[in-house]
Amino acid sequence: MAEILDGKKLRDKILLNLKGRIDKYDKKPSLAVILVGDNPASKIYVNNKKKTAEQLGIISQVINFPENVSEAELLNKVEELNNDNCINAILVQLPLPKHISKERVINAIKPEKDVDGFTPYNFGRLFSGVEPIVYPCTPKGVLLLLDEYGIKIEGKHVVVVGRSNIVGRPLSQMLLNRNATVTICHSYTKNLAQITKTADIVVSAVGKKIIEGEMLKSGCVIVDVGIFKDESGKTRGDVDFESASQIASYISPVPGGVGPMTIASLMLNTVELYENSFNF
Ligand code: NAP
């Protein structure tokens, strides 16, 4: 039976440590979150981020725009936050409505305040093998979880299922930069099971049930990033936990695995940007 990669436990440890770090500062770090529209999932994510930030003593503000906000208005707000010395970290909650270019809005964020690590500057550095100012939160959380359990990455064959800019792509680069041999799979991949069977570590970030125990090599490590609701409304991951946990040596659960690590990484990134701001 696989050992659980406990994201909640590690999140609590990271946040406790961060609280001590923040308590030392008279002037507190600050995070601004831009939220557009009424997407219920986005609202929940943003509220969780705000709540966690406040528990740590990070000053946080949510700037809520209606669904029909213009791109120009959003860009103006980003510019205002870029120039506001009281703000260290800016996050634009995705997805944005279709009439707004996600790329243009993200590109407008100053790299030194880009808490998600999504600007071309930070992405470009990551993809050229140079450290970005901060790493994207979910991939960072995945690596922190693997490191916490002493799981070696160097020389391992890691199969990443999913190639989004939020998870699969940056994670693959981070793994490559840590000397893993990385295979990236996506919706056009043929014979997924044959590929996952050769993996020492499988990270799945798809959003539907796609990984079964029989697709895995004995003793492999499974990190499940996926989140979706099944027919009964229950939160599920991409991996069939029952069968996979019989084969794997470690497995992250959903919920309680990567989700809490994403929040912990966001808080870490906010504090890192704040501390970096002393040098600008
Ligand atoms: P996304 O942008 O929808 O990307 C999904 C990826 O899965 C795409 O690259 C897609 O391939 C691939 N895919 C779809 N069907 C596939 C199949 N049959 N076989 C192999 N690959 C397939 O999603 P995302 O933003 O990366 O998020 C992925 C999942 O992670 C979602 O459930 C999301 O809710 C969850 N998530 C969790 C956290 C967390 O903190 N736990 C954070 C972010 C995301 P193509 O590129 O070919 O379309």
Boltz pocket constraint, residues with backbone or C-beta under 6 A from the ligand:
constraints:
  - pocket:
      binder: B
      contacts: [[A, 138], [A, 161], [A, 162], [A, 163], [A, 164], [A, 165], [A, 166], [A, 167], [A, 168], [A, 185], [A, 186], [A, 187], [A, 188], [A, 189], [A, 192], [A, 204], [A, 205], [A, 206], [A, 207], [A, 208], [A, 210], [A, 224], [A, 225], [A, 226], [A, 227], [A, 228], [A, 258], [A, 259], [A, 260], [A, 262]]
      max_distance: 6.0
